[in-house]
């Protein structure tokens, strides 16, 4: 039998505020397309949750996701229940009416954990979606709609010599064992049914909440993938920080820690003068819950740099298993007025965007090969596991 191979097009966060039928991001071609929808889609939502940021758009915006030719999307994130379970169910229905399949959220925990299995790529591919970013009331349960939550505990370590009083503490984080054990069981069952497993994970720390000495990743992130052991997915697609992070292979698992966003219209100046307006503009109506905590501005210059990733999956001739052999990062620049991402055609800008991914990748591991190539007149970073002698 000839080796099976196919491409998976991966996007990070997606949030339309209007039905942009003329939007053409010139996406690279792939057999399957997947991403994270991070906004409530409903003309009749419930009341807003008591949290910092709320994202809402009308039902007509669902067509914009259909126009991106998305096959599978995750709703396991910190905005899907911004307007209660009514808003969540409306979002699911609106996307399904466009032919999109949804993972990571549902009418109860069983539905939220239910994978999407598709054979459209040739091999069977199973998708799941989890979120480590879980506002109160967002986690699905046996009796409550919501998202598939992997809870994370935090522990603070202070500078103890008293040589630097007032120094920021180091934040240690670790995934809840019970939640990880459940995830492992679900992945083990899924692996028996499909050739390839893909996991969306909403995680990480956006720049305003980071301290320089901790680096881009929270400590639980790499540990979570390691803890999955033999049931690790073939591909892990990370999002939430709204900036680009690195890529590594943990054994045969490709982990893309953050693909940033391709479309995030709530931050476009047409809809908000700045990302901070999403919070500060609601303080009077929402009360103290909407006030920004004592951190810096939400906006970071890197918020306007985006990408999409094309992952190549091929059959290993030694064992017959399919694995990710490389991923190609296509740089996009986010238009500040509209919040829409377009191909970064200027070589200087494209290189700067790609460097964010590749420099973080080199900090993570020396086992990843990085090459810059030109595909269809576009500069692309191609990352692949480095072969050991």
HUPE-V527646 format. One line per field, one symbol per residue. ss: DSSP state (H for helix, E for strand, L for the rest). phi: phi as a letter, one per 40 degrees, with the letter a starting at -180 (. if undefined). burial: + if it has 9 or more other ideal C-beta (glycine too) atoms within 8 Angstrom, else -. A space follows every 10 residues. Layout:
BEGIN
ss=???
phi=???
burial=???
END
This chain:
BEGIN
ss=LLLLEEEEEE EEEEELLLLL LLLLLLLLLL LEEEEEELLE ELLLLLLLLL LLLLLEELHH HHHHHHHLLL LEEELLLLLL LLLHHHHHHH HHHHHHHLLL EEELEELLHH HHHLLEEELL LLLLEEEEEE ELLLLLLLEL LLLLLEELEL LEEEEEELLL LLLLLLLLLE EEEEELHHHH HHHHHHHHHH HLLLLEEEEE EELLLLHHHL LHHHLLLLHH HHHHHHHLHH HLLLEEEEEL LLLELLEEEE LLEEEELLEL EEEEHHHLLL LLLLLLHHHH LLHHHHHHHH LLLLLLLLLL HHHHEEEEEE EEEEELLLLL LEEEEEEEEE EEEELLLLLE EEELLLHHHH HHHHHHHHHH HHHHLLLEEE EEEEELLEEE EEEEELLLL
phi=.cdcaabbcb bccbacbacc cccbcfccca cbbaabcbac bacbcccccc acbbbaacdc cdccccccgc cbbbbcacbc bdbgcccccc cdccccccgc bbbgaicacc cccccbbbbc chccbbbbbb bcbbcdgccc bcbbcibcbb cbcbbcbccc cgcbcgcccc bcbaccdccc ccddcccccc ccbbcbbbbc bcagbcdcbc bdccgcbccc cccdccccfc cdccbbbbah cgbcbcbabb fcbcbbcacg bcbacdcccc bacadccdbc cbdcccgccc ccccbcdccb dcccbbabbb bcbbccccbg ccaccabbcc cbbccccbgc cbdcccdccc cccccccccc dcccaccbcb bcbbbfgbcb cbbaccccc
burial=---+-+++++ ++++++++++ --+-+-++-+ -+++++++++ ++--+--++- +--++++++- ++++++-+-+ ++++++++++ ++++++++++ ++-+++-+-+ ++++++-++- +++-++++-- +-++++++++ +++++--+++ ---+++++++ ++------+- ---------- ++++++--++ -+++-+++-+ +--+-+++++ ++++++++-+ ---+-+++++ +++++-++-- -+++++++++ ++++++++++ --++++++++ ++++++++-- ++-+++++++ -++--+---+ -+-----+++ -++-++++++ ++++++---- -+++-+++++ +++++--+++ ++++----++ ++++-+++++ ++-+---+-+ -+--+--+++ ++++-----
END
